[in-house]
Amino acid sequence: MKKFNTLEEYILAVLLPIMVIIVFLGTFGRYSGLFSMAWYEEAARYIMIWMVFIGIGAGAKKNAHFVVELIYMIMPAKLHKYIHFIVLSIVLFFNVTVMILSLRLVKGLYGMQQVSPSLGLPMWSVYSAIPIGCCLMAVRSLQYYIASLKQSAEGDVI
């Protein structure tokens, strides 16, 4: 279970240097005239897309996404756990909805067998970042909520 808790960080730690190297080599090759990598921009774009959607799971794990703090500030502390539950419900509803809709999109792209122009990657594999990222965010948000409930039961404030 420990490896699953750091899954996003491992994936991001691998993807970021790969993207940086690809962009560096592509830019160096283009401006120096020594070699050409016509596919580097597309590869960097798709890696960035995957990093964003995997990163939303990492952000949810640490509760690092934007929240409206004003609600917590004006409400009494005893209502914070209920507000936290409402926020979690909204986040889960959004992520499950986007996950379902994006799975339909991925299924349609799989059926069309569309590929990317330079790399020849199946487009469904690129768009798979959306449901995977939303699933990670839903799971991590739920984990954070459960952990904060345990902390509040021990006497800490959520």
C-alpha positions in Angstrom: 0.0 0.0 0.0 2.9 2.3 0.6 3.9 2.2 -3.1 0.4 3.2 -4.1 0.6 6.2 -1.8 3.6 7.5 -3.8 2.4 6.3 -7.3 1.9 9.8 -8.7 5.2 11.1 -7.5 7.1 8.2 -9.1 5.3 8.7 -12.4 5.8 12.5 -12.4 9.5 12.0 -11.4 10.0 9.9 -14.5 7.9 11.9 -17.0 9.3 15.4 -16.1 13.0 14.6 -17.0 11.9 12.7 -20.1 9.9 15.8 -21.3 12.8 18.2 -20.5 15.3 16.0 -22.3 13.0 15.7 -25.4 12.4 19.5 -25.5 16.1 20.3 -25.0 17.2 17.9 -27.7 14.5 19.0 -30.1 15.3 22.7 -29.6 19.0 22.1 -29.8 18.8 20.1 -32.9 16.5 22.6 -34.6 18.6 25.7 -33.8 22.0 24.1 -34.3 20.9 22.5 -37.6 22.7 19.2 -36.6 19.6 17.1 -36.5 15.8 17.2 -36.7 13.2 15.7 -34.4 9.9 16.5 -36.0 8.0 14.6 -33.3 9.5 16.4 -30.2 6.7 19.0 -29.7 4.0 16.4 -30.0 5.7 14.1 -27.5 6.3 17.0 -25.0 2.6 18.0 -25.4 1.3 14.5 -24.6 3.7 14.0 -21.7 2.6 17.4 -20.3 -1.1 16.3 -20.6 -0.3 13.1 -18.7 1.6 15.0 -16.1 -1.3 17.4 -15.5 -3.9 14.7 -15.0 -1.6 12.6 -12.8 -0.7 15.7 -10.9 -4.3 16.4 -9.9 -4.2 13.1 -8.0 -1.0 14.2 -6.3 -2.5 17.6 -5.4 -5.7 16.0 -4.0 -3.6 13.7 -1.8 -2.2 16.7 0.0 -5.4 18.8 -0.3 -3.4 21.3 -2.3 -6.2 22.3 -4.7 -7.9 25.7 -4.4 -10.7 26.0 -1.9 -12.8 28.8 -0.8 -11.5 29.5 2.7 -14.1 32.2 3.4 -16.7 29.6 4.1 -14.5 28.0 6.8 -13.6 31.3 8.2 -17.2 32.5 8.8 -18.7 29.2 9.9 -18.3 27.9 13.4 -15.6 25.2 13.8 -18.2 22.5 14.7 -19.6 22.8 11.2 -16.3 22.4 9.4 -16.6 18.6 9.1 -20.0 19.0 7.4 -18.7 21.6 5.0 -15.7 19.3 4.3 -18.2 16.5 3.5 -20.1 18.7 1.1 -16.9 19.8 -0.6 -15.9 16.1 -0.9 -19.3 15.2 -2.3 -19.0 17.9 -5.0 -15.4 16.9 -5.9 -16.4 13.2 -6.1 -19.5 14.0 -8.2 -17.5 16.1 -10.6 -14.7 13.5 -11.0 -17.1 10.6 -11.5 -19.1 12.5 -14.1 -16.0 13.6 -16.0 -14.6 10.0 -15.7 -17.7 8.5 -17.2 -17.9 11.0 -20.0 -14.2 10.7 -20.8 -14.4 6.9 -20.8 -17.1 7.3 -23.5 -14.7 9.6 -25.5 -11.8 7.1 -25.1 -14.1 4.2 -26.2 -15.1 6.2 -29.3 -11.5 7.1 -30.2 -10.5 3.4 -29.7 -13.2 2.4 -32.2 -12.0 5.0 -34.7 -8.4 3.9 -34.4 -7.2 7.5 -34.9 -3.5 8.0 -34.4 -1.4 11.1 -33.7 0.3 12.8 -36.7 4.0 12.6 -35.8 4.3 9.8 -33.3 1.6 7.5 -34.6 0.3 7.0 -31.0 -3.3 5.8 -30.7 -5.3 8.9 -29.7 -7.3 6.9 -27.1 -4.0 6.4 -25.2 -3.5 10.2 -25.0 -7.1 10.9 -23.9 -6.9 8.1 -21.3 -5.1 10.6 -19.1 -8.5 12.2 -18.4 -10.4 9.3 -16.8 -7.2 8.1 -15.1 -6.5 11.5 -13.6 -10.1 12.0 -12.4 -10.1 8.5 -10.9 -6.8 9.3 -9.0 -8.3 12.6 -7.8 -11.4 10.9 -6.6 -9.5 8.2 -4.7 -7.0 10.7 -3.2 -9.7 13.1 -2.2 -11.5 10.3 -0.4 -8.3 9.2 1.3 -7.6 12.7 2.5 -11.2 13.0 3.8 -10.9 9.7 5.7 -7.5 10.7 7.2 -8.9 14.1 8.3 -11.9 12.3 9.9 -9.4 10.1 11.9 -7.5 13.3 12.9 -10.7 15.0 14.1 -11.7 12.0 16.1 -8.3 12.2 17.8 -9.0 15.8 18.8 -7.4 17.7 15.9 -9.5 20.1 13.8 -10.2 19.2 10.2 
